[in-house]
Amino acid sequence: MAAAVNAVAESEMRKSAIMESSLDAIITMTERGDIIDFNLAAGKLFLADASPRLVMLDAASLEPQATRDLDSPVVSRPQPAGPLVLAELKSGTLIACDVSKKLEELWRLPLGGAWLAGPALTEGEQTIIALTDGRVQWVESRSGTVAKTIDLGQQLASGPERWGALLIVGTQAGTLVVLD
């Protein structure tokens, strides 16, 4: 019994550490959609609903700050990426909206039958995306122009991420590929 109590306490400590140190908002919900716990670190929360539209909420008050009607449902959670929020549409398009301009749409990028393999990475004026079909693209954050593409020739499962100075992506086969 004591081991179970210790395990629960350790689990709660880990959860608290994650919730308090996260730069992203975390909302824990039941299967019915009841909110159990959340952190306010991000300042803004981004949701997509079935109407379809993108909604930006103030994290402290949960009041809507902006909405953007979309022409297709969003297939994964909207992702903050520096000054942008990115949303993958069911139509196979990635859209970028400006957070500071009430979700004004800046650009659209056709994904060519692929999906994002992981969260985008913003570096300077570029947003780096890894796609499930093996492409890694450097996209100009303000215009959506693809500045560079590398095709790794294998399906990707995660990334891009920085580990120190290294830019890495993870493959479906479980290997890490260093791009720098």
N, C-alpha and C positions, 0 to 999 in steps of 0.2 A: 504494500500500500504506500509506503514512504517513497519508493522508487517512482510510482505513478505521480504522486504529488510533486516530487522534484522535477519530473519530466514536464509536467504542465507548467510549473513555475519557470523553468528554463525556456520553454516554448514562448510563454508570454513575454519574457525578457527580450528574446530575439525579435518578436513581433514589434514590441515597443521601440527597440533600437532602429528597426527598419522604418517604422512609421515616422519617427522623429528625425531621422537623417535623410530621408528621401527628398530629392529635388522635384519629384513629380507627385502629383496628388494620388493618393491611394484611397479607394472606397471599398470597404468590405460589405457585401450584401448577402442576404439569405437567398435561397432559391426562389422565394416569392418576391424578391426585390426590395425587402426591408433593409435599410442601412443599419449596419451593426457598429461600424467604426469608420473613421476617416481622418486624414490629416489635412492641414490647410497650407502646406509648404509651397505649393505651386502658385498660389495667387489666382490662377484661372483654371477652370475645369472645362474640358471640351467633350461634348456629347453629340451623338448622331441619333436621330430618331427615325421612325419608319415613314415619316411623311413625304419624302425624305428631306431632312434639313440638318444643318450643323448648328450647334448652339454653344455659345461661350458663356460660362457662369462665373461669377465672382466666388472664389472658394470660401471666403469667410461667411458670406450671407446666402450663398446659393441662388442669388438673384440673377436672372438672365442679363447679360451685358450686350449681346449681339446675336443675331441669327442670320443664317444664309440658306436660302432655298437651294436645293440641289436637283439636278435632272435625273439622278440615279441614286439608289440606296448606297450607303457606306458599308463596306464588307469587313472592316476591322476598326478598332478604336482609333479616333483621330489622334494624331501625334504632334505635340509641340516640337518645333525644330527651330530654335533661335527665335527670330521675330515672326515666324510663320507657324501655322498649324496645317499639317498635311492630312489629307483624307483620300483613301483608296475607294473609288466608286466601283459598283458592280459592273459598270460598263467597261471596266479595264483601264480606267484613267486615274492618274494621280492629280489631285488639285492642291494648290497652295493658296492659303488665305492669309492676309496680313492681320495679325492680332491687334496692332495699334490703330488700324483703320476699320474697326467694327466688322472684321471678317471679309473685307473686300477681296474678291478673287484676283490673284496676281497672274496665275498661269495654270495651264493644264498640260500634262505629259502623258501620252499614250504609253501603256506598259507592255504592249506587244504580247499579250497572253500570259504574262508573268505577274507575280505579286511581290510586295516588299518582303524580304527575308527577315527583316528586323527593323528596329527603329532607325530613322535617318540620323545622320551625324552632321551638324553644322560646324563648319570651320571657315572663319572669315566671311567672305561673300559667297561661299559655295555650300551646298547641301549635298552630302554624299549618300547615295542609296545603293543597297545591294538587293538584287532581284532574284527570285527563286530559280530563274532559268540560267543563272551563272553570270549575269552582267553586273558590273559595278559601275555606277555613273556619278560623275561630278556635275552637278546642275547649278547654274547661276541662280542664287536665291531670289533675286529680284525679277528676273526675266523668264526663268524656266528653260533657258538655253542650255543644252547639254554640251559642256565644255570638253568632256573626256569620257570615253567608255572603255572598259577592259572586259573582255569576255573570257571567263576562266574555264569555260568548256565543261563545267560540272554544276549540278544543282546546288544552290546555297540554302542554308537553313537559318543563318543568323548573321548579325553584323549590319553595317560596319561598326567597329569599335576601335578606340585607341587604347592600347596597352603601352603606356609610356609613349615613346616616339613611334611605335609600330601601329600601322593600320591593318586590322585583321578582319577576316570574315570566316564564318564556319560553313562547312559543306554538309550536305545530306549524309555523306559517308562518315562524318564525325571528325574530319581533319580540319585544322586551322590553316588558312592561307594568309601569308603576310604580303601586303601590297606595296609597302614602302621599301 
